[in-house]
């Protein structure tokens, strides 16, 4: 698959050629595990509460974008779920969303409703975009066998051709997580490729909680100089799940409320802050926040 060259206006500035000004910082809002179709009225759902955070941020900043980390609808990723649960909430900013598929999308054959709903923006299930000074890669953690090998070959080629110093990748099933699912190595080779290419951040969902890890390599070794920092943000609105499998190098975690991760992607670095939904500010720890530099 050829690399998809979608770019924001800010990204065009970054790639305008030698001597161009550094691209301005770009803000992205990210979460997975979003619309649970059990409510008679989506406006009272967890997805509506997190969508309100994102809508407010997008209204303040026309260059901001949204990254979705899979499991857009529950339980089966059906066409009706996208149109009755997701569309009234997170679907309000579909044209500013860069999605990645989750395992619940594949409860419908071939994740066909997901691909139909997002259209060209879903790519082949994986693609890359330029956001400001960052190269951003969306991958599909639901592949195996030959399709996974094809994705990994594409990833190597994509990273070899990138011009940006800073790289963020995102997909659904995390390599590292203390959450309710057992550890899953399905994306270990993708992590290894990203690590070798000097990538900086990984975002995932799947476990319905928030967790941040220190920079690591693909084998769970702490590497502050070259490792990838991973965030699990499965707090988009589905039911919370417990932490069951404590793993090393976790730096922050909570599962007490829904929320969205806000990242400010600057030229050479980034800032992060977990934004809990309105009315829950005192129900958990101080919202996680911090900053880092690109490799």
VOPAGU-2260 file (C-alpha; in pm, 1 decimal, decimal comma):
REM VOPAGU-2260
SITE   aa  ch    i         X         Y         Z
SITE  UNK   A    0       0,0       0,0       0,0
SITE  UNK   A    1     133,9     341,0     -89,7
SITE  UNK   A    2     168,5     597,1     183,1
SITE  UNK   A    3    -138,2     820,3     209,2
SITE  UNK   A    4     -32,5    1182,6     197,6
SITE  UNK   A    5    -315,7    1361,8     378,2
SITE  UNK   A    6    -189,1    1677,4     543,2
SITE  UNK   A    7    -326,9    1968,6     741,1
SITE  UNK   A    8    -243,8    2324,9     644,4
SITE  UNK   A    9       1,5    2331,6     934,2
SITE  UNK   A   10     172,1    2022,1     797,2
SITE  UNK   A   11     225,0    2185,9     459,9
SITE  UNK   A   12     417,3    2460,5     636,1
SITE  UNK   A   13     642,9    2201,0     795,7
SITE  UNK   A   14     725,2    2039,4     462,2
SITE  UNK   A   15     749,8    2356,1     251,9
SITE  UNK   A   16    1122,2    2309,3     205,0
SITE  UNK   A   17    1457,9    2409,3     347,3
SITE  UNK   A   18    1450,2    2737,3     533,1
SITE  UNK   A   19    1077,1    2722,3     609,5
SITE  UNK   A   20     958,0    2829,4     951,4
SITE  UNK   A   21     899,3    2558,2    1207,5
SITE  UNK   A   22     539,2    2440,4    1197,1
SITE  UNK   A   23     316,8    2566,5    1479,3
SITE  UNK   A   24     216,0    2322,9    1749,9
SITE  UNK   A   25     -86,0    2106,1    1668,6
SITE  UNK   A   26    -330,1    1983,8    1933,8
SITE  UNK   A   27    -484,6    1637,4    1910,4
SITE  UNK   A   28    -754,6    1479,8    2125,5
SITE  UNK   A   29    -739,9    1101,6    2162,0
SITE  UNK   A   30    -944,5     820,9    2316,7
SITE  UNK   A   31   -1078,2     478,5    2233,1
SITE  UNK   A   32   -1362,5     255,1    2355,0
SITE  UNK   A   33   -1624,9     516,7    2291,3
SITE  UNK   A   34   -1996,4     465,5    2218,5
SITE  UNK   A   35   -2184,5     204,0    2417,9
SITE  UNK   A   36   -2518,5     153,5    2248,1
SITE  UNK   A   37   -2714,3      69,2    2560,9
SITE  UNK   A   38   -2870,0     410,1    2620,9
SITE  UNK   A   39   -3204,0     506,0    2472,6
SITE  UNK   A   40   -3069,0     855,9    2414,8
SITE  UNK   A   41   -2700,6     899,6    2319,3
SITE  UNK   A   42   -2691,5    1251,8    2464,0
SITE  UNK   A   43   -2684,2    1101,1    2815,3
SITE  UNK   A   44   -2404,3     853,9    2740,6
SITE  UNK   A   45   -2039,0     852,9    2837,7
SITE  UNK   A   46   -1956,1     912,2    2471,6
SITE  UNK   A   47   -2158,4    1234,2    2478,3
SITE  UNK   A   48   -1967,5    1353,3    2785,4
SITE  UNK   A   49   -1626,3    1295,6    2626,4
SITE  UNK   A   50   -1746,5    1436,0    2292,6
SITE  UNK   A   51   -1829,8    1760,0    2474,7
SITE  UNK   A   52   -1464,2    1793,3    2578,2
SITE  UNK   A   53   -1344,6    1737,1    2223,2
SITE  UNK   A   54   -1607,4    1965,1    2065,7
SITE  UNK   A   55   -1507,0    2249,7    2294,2
SITE  UNK   A   56   -1139,1    2206,3    2209,7
SITE  UNK   A   57   -1200,5    2187,5    1836,1
SITE  UNK   A   58   -1415,0    2501,1    1846,2
SITE  UNK   A   59   -1127,5    2691,1    2005,5
SITE  UNK   A   60    -865,8    2567,3    1757,9
SITE  UNK   A   61    -943,5    2511,9    1388,5
SITE  UNK   A   62    -615,9    2322,4    1337,1
SITE  UNK   A   63    -680,5    2064,6    1612,3
SITE  UNK   A   64    -749,9    1701,3    1518,8
SITE  UNK   A   65    -895,0    1384,9    1675,2
SITE  UNK   A   66    -734,0    1039,9    1695,2
SITE  UNK   A   67    -964,2     748,3    1777,1
SITE  UNK   A   68    -808,5     436,4    1928,0
SITE  UNK   A   69   -1055,4     168,7    1822,9
SITE  UNK   A   70   -1380,8      19,5    1950,7
SITE  UNK   A   71   -1585,3     313,4    1832,0
SITE  UNK   A   72   -1913,2     135,0    1909,2
SITE  UNK   A   73   -2039,6    -148,2    2129,0
SITE  UNK   A   74   -2117,4    -428,6    2113,3
SITE  UNK   A   75   -2058,2    -524,9    1749,9
SITE  UNK   A   76   -1947,4    -229,1    1536,8
SITE  UNK   A   77   -2264,8    -256,6    1329,5
SITE  UNK   A   78   -2386,1       4,9    1082,1
SITE  UNK   A   79   -2679,5      95,1    1308,1
SITE  UNK   A   80   -2442,9     148,5    1601,8
SITE  UNK   A   81   -2228,8     392,6    1406,6
SITE  UNK   A   82   -2535,2     590,6    1303,6
SITE  UNK   A   83   -2738,8     582,1    1626,5
SITE  UNK   A   84   -2466,2     594,3    1897,0
SITE  UNK   A   85   -2144,2     721,7    1744,1
SITE  UNK   A   86   -2275,7     975,0    1492,4
SITE  UNK   A   87   -2469,4    1186,2    1748,4
SITE  UNK   A   88   -2163,8    1204,9    1976,4
SITE  UNK   A   89   -1813,0    1166,8    1831,4
SITE  UNK   A   90   -1949,8    1160,4    1479,5
SITE  UNK   A   91   -2006,1    1535,3    1507,3
SITE  UNK   A   92   -1637,2    1581,8    1426,6
SITE  UNK   A   93   -1587,8    1291,5    1186,3
SITE  UNK   A   94   -1428,1    1519,9     925,7
SITE  UNK   A   95   -1151,6    1606,7    1176,9
SITE  UNK   A   96   -1101,6    1248,7    1299,1
SITE  UNK   A   97    -821,5    1007,5    1203,5
SITE  UNK   A   98    -945,1     662,7    1314,4
SITE  UNK   A   99    -794,5     322,7    1388,9
SITE  UNK   A  100   -1001,2       1,5    1415,6
SITE  UNK   A  101   -1053,5    -207,8    1728,4
SITE  UNK   A  102   -1156,8    -565,1    1793,8
SITE  UNK   A  103   -1524,6    -476,2    1833,4
SITE  UNK   A  104   -1529,3    -337,7    1479,3
SITE  UNK   A  105   -1435,8    -687,3    1363,3
SITE  UNK   A  106   -1741,5    -838,2    1532,6
SITE  UNK   A  107   -1899,1    -724,5    1205,6
SITE  UNK   A  108   -1750,1    -913,6     911,0
SITE  UNK   A  109   -1432,5    -748,2     787,7
SITE  UNK   A  110   -1514,7    -439,5    1000,0
SITE  UNK   A  111   -1718,4    -331,7     696,7
SITE  UNK   A  112   -1939,6     -76,8     881,0
SITE  UNK   A  113   -1625,0      92,1    1020,5
SITE  UNK   A  114   -1467,9     125,7     676,9
SITE  UNK   A  115   -1796,2     245,9     526,8
SITE  UNK   A  116   -1849,6     505,7     799,5
SITE  UNK   A  117   -1503,1     661,5     785,8
SITE  UNK   A  118   -1451,3     609,6     413,1
SITE  UNK   A  119   -1120,1     734,1     274,8
SITE  UNK   A  120   -1000,9     834,3     619,8
SITE  UNK   A  121    -992,0     470,7     728,0
SITE  UNK   A  122    -739,1     390,4     454,2
SITE  UNK   A  123    -667,9      21,1     428,3
SITE  UNK   A  124    -691,0       1,1     807,2
SITE  UNK   A  125    -350,6     168,4     837,5
SITE  UNK   A  126    -207,2     490,6     697,2
SITE  UNK   A  127       1,5     793,5     791,1
SITE  UNK   A  128     -61,9    1166,5     804,2
SITE  UNK   A  129     148,0    1474,3     877,1
SITE  UNK   A  130      20,8    1691,3    1162,6
SITE  UNK   A  131     232,1    2000,0    1212,3
SITE  UNK   A  132     592,6    1892,4    1268,6
SITE  UNK   A  133     487,9    1532,8    1348,1
SITE  UNK   A  134     456,6    1215,8    1145,6
SITE  UNK   A  135     148,2    1030,6    1271,5
SITE  UNK   A  136      84,6     663,1    1192,5
SITE  UNK   A  137    -242,3     475,9    1242,2
SITE  UNK   A  138    -206,9      96,0    1257,3
SITE  UNK   A  139    -445,6    -199,5    1275,1
SITE  UNK   A  140    -388,9    -431,9    1571,4
SITE  UNK   A  141    -660,1    -668,0    1446,8
SITE  UNK   A  142    -449,6    -823,0    1170,0
SITE  UNK   A  143    -256,7   -1150,5    1165,6
SITE  UNK   A  144     -72,6   -1367,5     916,2
SITE  UNK   A  145     -12,7   -1224,6     570,0
SITE  UNK   A  146    -215,4    -903,8     626,1
SITE  UNK   A  147      -6,7    -824,2     935,4
SITE  UNK   A  148     315,9    -890,3     743,7
SITE  UNK   A  149     193,1    -656,6     471,4
SITE  UNK   A  150     119,4    -387,6     729,2
SITE  UNK   A  151     464,9    -423,5     886,2
SITE  UNK   A  152     635,4    -402,7     546,3
SITE  UNK   A  153     436,1     -87,8     474,2
SITE  UNK   A  154     534,2      55,4     814,5
SITE  UNK   A  155     906,3       6,6     746,0
SITE  UNK   A  156     872,3     179,4     410,2
SITE  UNK   A  157     661,2     459,1     552,6
SITE  UNK   A  158     905,3     537,2     834,0
SITE  UNK   A  159    1203,5     523,3     599,0
SITE  UNK   A  160    1044,3     795,4     385,9
SITE  UNK   A  161     929,6    1032,8     655,9
SITE  UNK   A  162    1079,8    1380,8     690,9
SITE  UNK   A  163     952,3    1474,5    1036,3
SITE  UNK   A  164    1177,2    1438,7    1340,5
SITE  UNK   A  165     890,9    1344,0    1574,8
SITE  UNK   A  166     668,9    1037,1    1527,8
SITE  UNK   A  167     349,5     922,2    1698,6
SITE  UNK   A  168     182,6     586,1    1630,5
SITE  UNK   A  169    -154,4     462,9    1751,1
SITE  UNK   A  170    -362,0     145,1    1741,8
SITE  UNK   A  171    -613,7     -38,2    1957,6
SITE  UNK   A  172    -455,8    -331,2    2148,9
SITE  UNK   A  173    -168,3    -210,8    2371,0
SITE  UNK   A  174     161,2    -391,7    2402,6
SITE  UNK   A  175     184,8    -279,1    2765,8
SITE  UNK   A  176    -112,6    -250,3    2998,1
SITE  UNK   A  177    -211,6    -322,8    3358,2
SITE  UNK   A  178    -577,9    -338,8    3260,0
SITE  UNK   A  179    -839,4    -609,5    3239,2
SITE  UNK   A  180    -711,0    -789,2    2930,6
SITE  UNK   A  181    -414,9   -1021,6    2950,8
SITE  UNK   A  182     -91,1    -885,6    2799,6
SITE  UNK   A  183     -98,4    -916,8    2420,9
SITE  UNK   A  184     217,4    -921,7    2203,9
SITE  UNK   A  185      36,2    -877,2    1870,8
SITE  UNK   A  186     199,5    -537,3    1808,5
SITE  UNK   A  187     545,4    -616,1    1946,5
SITE  UNK   A  188     707,0    -624,3    1601,0
SITE  UNK   A  189     542,7    -295,1    1506,8
SITE  UNK   A  190     683,1    -146,8    1829,9
SITE  UNK   A  191    1026,7    -284,0    1741,0
SITE  UNK   A  192    1013,7    -119,8    1397,1
SITE  UNK   A  193     903,5     210,2    1548,9
SITE  UNK   A  194    1174,6     190,9    1815,5
SITE  UNK   A  195    1445,3     126,7    1558,0
SITE  UNK   A  196    1318,6     423,6    1356,0
SITE  UNK   A  197    1337,5     656,7    1657,3
SITE  UNK   A  198     962,8     706,2    1709,6
SITE  UNK   A  199     845,8     880,6    2024,6
SITE  UNK   A  200     485,9     806,3    2129,5
SITE  UNK   A  201     232,9     522,6    2111,5
SITE  UNK   A  202    -138,0     552,8    2194,1
SITE  UNK   A  203    -374,5     257,4    2248,0
SITE  UNK   A  204    -713,1     171,5    2396,4
SITE  UNK   A  205    -875,0    -171,9    2453,9
SITE  UNK   A  206    -852,2    -161,5    2833,0
SITE  UNK   A  207   -1115,7      80,5    2962,2
SITE  UNK   A  208    -885,2     287,8    3173,7
SITE  UNK   A  209    -610,5     547,9    3151,6
SITE  UNK   A  210    -246,5     450,3    3193,7
SITE  UNK   A  211      86,4     610,6    3107,0
SITE  UNK   A  212     418,2     426,0    3084,8
SITE  UNK   A  213     778,1     538,1    3093,2
SITE  UNK   A  214     967,0     507,2    2760,8
SITE  UNK   A  215    1038,1     140,4    2678,2
SITE  UNK   A  216    1174,2     -78,3    2403,2
SITE  UNK   A  217     978,5    -365,9    2246,8
SITE  UNK   A  218    1087,5    -611,7    2517,2
SITE  UNK   A  219     972,0    -416,9    2821,3
SITE  UNK   A  220    1307,5    -260,9    2904,1
SITE  UNK   A  221    1313,8      94,6    3034,6
SITE  UNK   A  222    1489,7     325,2    2786,6
SITE  UNK   A  223    1459,0     694,1    2870,4
SITE  UNK   A  224    1687,1     795,4    2582,2
SITE  UNK   A  225    1532,9     600,5    2292,8
SITE  UNK   A  226    1218,6     425,9    2416,5
SITE  UNK   A  227     858,9     492,9    2317,6
SITE  UNK   A  228     625,7     643,8    2574,6
SITE  UNK   A  229     286,9     466,1    2566,6
SITE  UNK   A  230     -52,8     593,6    2676,3
SITE  UNK   A  231    -355,9     367,0    2715,0
SITE  UNK   A  232    -668,5     582,6    2676,6
SITE  UNK   A  233    -969,0     350,5    2674,9
SITE  UNK   A  234   -1180,2     613,4    2848,9
SITE  UNK   A  235   -1391,6     742,0    2558,9
SITE  UNK   A  236   -1725,9     649,1    2713,7
SITE  UNK   A  237   -1763,9     272,4    2743,4
SITE  UNK   A  238   -1793,7     100,9    3082,4
SITE  UNK   A  239   -1474,1     110,5    3297,6
SITE  UNK   A  240   -1277,7    -207,4    3364,0
SITE  UNK   A  241   -1038,8    -296,3    3649,7
SITE  UNK   A  242    -661,7    -311,1    3663,5
SITE  UNK   A  243    -576,8    -681,1    3686,5
SITE  UNK   A  244    -225,3    -729,7    3546,2
SITE  UNK   A  245      19,1    -480,3    3702,9
SITE  UNK   A  246     322,3    -440,9    3478,2
SITE  UNK   A  247     652,8    -259,5    3511,4
SITE  UNK   A  248     726,3     102,3    3426,8
SITE  UNK   A  249     373,8     235,9    3469,4
SITE  UNK   A  250     386,5     600,3    3580,1
SITE  UNK   A  251      19,8     698,8    3608,3
SITE  UNK   A  252    -308,2     511,9    3596,2
SITE  UNK   A  253    -674,5     548,6    3686,1
SITE  UNK   A  254   -1010,1     395,6    3594,0
SITE  UNK   A  255   -1245,3     614,5    3795,1
SITE  UNK   A  256   -1387,0     833,3    3515,8
SITE  UNK   A  257   -1417,8     890,1    3143,8
SITE  UNK   A  258   -1194,9    1140,3    2970,9
SITE  UNK   A  259    -977,1    1232,3    2675,8
SITE  UNK   A  260    -602,8    1268,6    2630,9
SITE  UNK   A  261    -497,2    1606,2    2492,7
SITE  UNK   A  262    -157,5    1619,6    2326,4
SITE  UNK   A  263      12,0    1935,7    2205,0
SITE  UNK   A  264     256,8    1828,7    1935,9
SITE  UNK   A  265     525,9    2092,2    1893,5
SITE  UNK   A  266     839,7    2102,4    1681,7
SITE  UNK   A  267    1077,1    1883,5    1885,0
SITE  UNK   A  268     852,5    1800,4    2179,6
SITE  UNK   A  269     507,3    1743,3    2324,0
SITE  UNK   A  270     281,7    1810,9    2621,5
SITE  UNK   A  271       7,1    1584,1    2750,9
SITE  UNK   A  272    -291,8    1623,5    2982,8
SITE  UNK   A  273    -575,5    1386,9    3067,3
SITE  UNK   A  274    -904,7    1578,4    3055,6
SITE  UNK   A  275   -1177,0    1413,7    3270,0
SITE  UNK   A  276   -1541,6    1469,4    3183,4
SITE  UNK   A  277   -1724,9    1756,3    3349,2
SITE  UNK   A  278   -1844,0    1693,6    3703,0
SITE  UNK   A  279   -1583,1    1428,2    3786,1
SITE  UNK   A  280   -1286,6    1651,8    3862,8
SITE  UNK   A  281   -1276,2    1546,6    4228,6
SITE  UNK   A  282   -1353,8    1179,2    4176,8
SITE  UNK   A  283   -1002,2    1061,7    4095,6
SITE  UNK   A  284    -638,1    1162,6    4125,0
SITE  UNK   A  285    -503,7    1487,7    3989,2
SITE  UNK   A  286    -533,8    1456,1    3609,7
SITE  UNK   A  287    -211,3    1327,6    3462,5
SITE  UNK   A  288      -3,7    1582,4    3272,5
SITE  UNK   A  289     352,7    1645,7    3166,7
SITE  UNK   A  290     585,0    1708,0    2876,6
SITE  UNK   A  291     864,5    1539,4    2682,6
SITE  UNK   A  292    1112,6    1586,8    2400,9
SITE  UNK   A  293    1142,8    1398,4    2075,7
SITE  UNK   A  294    1446,6    1175,0    2018,1
